[in-house]
């Protein structure tokens, strides 16, 4: 991707902006100027919309033979994520062991470095996805936080206080 094109696409790369058709209500990413359903009737009716960044993995693959510039990241997971709004995004899934990603995994968008152009010194940033925070906790840990086990030792009095003698 050329530097001028990269800078032109910043809003959608940095903020996950999509487009909504005010004619039919369809939501699209990347943003479009014409709705693929309404076609000519949507001209002038497409508005920019901030997408939630939360979704579910529909399909995924583990990449072992990377594209140029991604050699240090292998193996990594690429997935098609269906966002809450209904549109689909293809992106890398991070903060996971590659074999642990499955269909139906709830994910959220995160902002990360995509790659670096060593010749020009440009660092490219953009969206990736990670498992939603509540799904990364082990169920045993989550249960122990929610309902701690009763202690076998009697409760201690606050520090520095002594029981009163009568």
matplotlib code that plots the C-alpha trace (Angstrom):
import matplotlib.pyplot as plt

x = [0.0, 1.4, 1.9, -0.7, -3.4, -2.6, -3.1, -6.3, -7.8, -6.9, -10.4, -11.6, -8.3, -8.0, -11.7, -13.4, -15.8, -18.4, -21.3, -25.0, -27.7, -30.5, -32.7, -32.6, -30.6, -27.7, -24.3, -21.1, -17.4, -15.3, -17.5, -19.2, -20.7, -23.5, -25.5, -25.1, -28.7, -30.4, -27.9, -29.0, -31.7, -29.0, -27.0, -26.7, -28.2, -25.1, -23.9, -20.7, -21.2, -18.9, -18.9, -18.8, -15.7, -17.3, -18.1, -17.8, -15.3, -17.1, -14.1, -10.4, -7.1, -3.6, -1.0, 2.4, 3.7, 3.5, 3.2, 6.3, 6.9, 5.1, 7.8, 8.4, 4.7, 4.2, 2.2, -0.7, -4.4, -6.5, -10.3, -13.5, -15.3, -19.0, -19.5, -22.6, -23.9, -23.9, -21.0, -17.9, -14.3, -11.2, -8.4, -5.7, -6.6, -4.0, -3.3, -4.2, -2.5, -3.2, -4.8, -7.2, -9.3, -12.6, -15.8, -18.0, -15.2, -16.4, -13.8, -13.2, -11.2, -7.8, -5.4, -2.0, 1.0, 0.5, 3.9, 6.9, 8.3, 12.0, 12.9, 10.7, 10.5, 6.7, 5.0, 1.5, -1.1, -4.6, -7.3, -6.8, -9.1, -8.5, -10.7, -13.1, -11.7, -14.3, -13.7, -10.0, -10.5, -10.4, -13.8, -12.3, -10.7, -13.9, -15.9, -13.5, -13.7, -17.5, -17.9, -14.8, -14.5, -15.2, -12.1, -11.4, -9.7, -11.7, -11.8, -9.0, -9.7, -8.6, -4.9, -4.0, -7.2, -7.5, -10.6, -12.0, -11.8, -14.7]
y = [0.0, 3.4, 6.1, 8.5, 5.8, 4.7, 8.2, 8.7, 5.5, 6.5, 7.1, 3.6, 2.1, 3.9, 4.2, 1.3, 3.6, 2.1, 3.4, 3.1, 3.3, 5.6, 4.0, 0.3, 0.5, -1.7, -1.3, -1.8, -1.9, -0.6, 2.5, 2.8, 5.7, 3.6, 0.8, -2.5, -3.4, 0.0, 1.0, 4.3, 5.0, 5.3, 8.0, 10.8, 8.7, 6.9, 8.2, 7.5, 5.2, 4.3, 0.5, -1.1, -3.2, -6.2, -9.4, -13.1, -15.2, -16.8, -18.5, -18.5, -19.9, -20.1, -18.6, -20.5, -19.0, -15.3, -12.5, -10.2, -8.2, -10.5, -13.2, -12.5, -13.0, -16.6, -18.5, -16.0, -16.2, -14.5, -14.5, -13.3, -11.5, -10.6, -7.4, -6.7, -4.5, -7.3, -6.4, -8.6, -7.8, -9.8, -9.2, -10.7, -12.2, -11.4, -12.3, -15.9, -19.2, -20.0, -23.4, -21.9, -19.8, -21.3, -20.4, -18.4, -16.9, -13.4, -10.8, -7.0, -4.6, -3.4, -0.9, -2.4, -2.0, -3.8, -3.5, -1.2, 0.0, -0.1, 1.8, 4.8, 4.5, 4.5, 2.4, 1.3, 1.0, -0.4, -2.6, -6.2, -8.3, -10.0, -12.3, -10.2, -9.7, -11.7, -14.8, -14.9, -15.7, -19.4, -20.3, -21.6, -18.2, -16.4, -18.5, -18.0, -14.2, -14.3, -16.5, -16.8, -19.9, -19.5, -19.3, -21.9, -19.2, -16.7, -13.2, -10.9, -7.7, -4.5, -3.7, -1.8, -2.5, -4.8, -6.4, -4.4, -5.9, -5.3]
z = [0.0, -0.9, 1.8, 0.3, 0.1, 3.7, 5.0, 3.1, 4.7, 8.3, 9.7, 8.8, 9.9, 13.2, 14.3, 12.4, 10.5, 8.3, 6.3, 6.9, 4.2, 5.3, 2.6, 3.7, 7.0, 5.7, 7.4, 5.4, 6.0, 4.4, 3.9, 0.6, -1.2, -2.8, -1.1, -3.0, -2.2, -3.0, -5.6, -7.3, -4.7, -2.0, -3.7, -1.1, 1.6, 2.9, 6.2, 8.2, 11.2, 14.1, 14.4, 17.8, 17.3, 19.0, 17.1, 16.6, 14.6, 11.7, 10.1, 10.7, 9.6, 11.0, 8.7, 8.6, 5.3, 5.7, 3.2, 2.8, 5.9, 8.3, 8.7, 12.4, 13.3, 12.2, 13.1, 13.3, 13.0, 10.3, 10.8, 9.3, 12.1, 12.0, 13.9, 16.1, 13.3, 10.8, 8.5, 8.2, 8.6, 7.8, 10.4, 12.4, 15.8, 18.5, 22.1, 21.5, 21.0, 17.3, 18.0, 20.6, 18.2, 17.1, 15.3, 17.6, 19.7, 20.9, 20.0, 20.2, 18.2, 19.4, 17.8, 17.0, 14.8, 11.5, 10.0, 9.4, 6.1, 6.7, 3.5, 4.3, 8.1, 8.1, 10.8, 9.8, 12.5, 12.3, 13.7, 14.8, 17.1, 20.4, 22.5, 24.6, 28.1, 29.9, 27.7, 28.4, 32.1, 33.2, 34.5, 37.7, 38.3, 37.4, 39.8, 42.7, 42.1, 42.0, 45.1, 47.3, 49.5, 53.2, 55.3, 58.0, 60.2, 62.2, 60.9, 62.1, 63.8, 62.0, 62.3, 65.5, 67.3, 70.3, 71.8, 74.7, 78.1, 80.5]

ax = plt.figure().add_subplot(projection="3d")
ax.plot(x, y, z, "-o")
ax.set_aspect("equal")
plt.show()
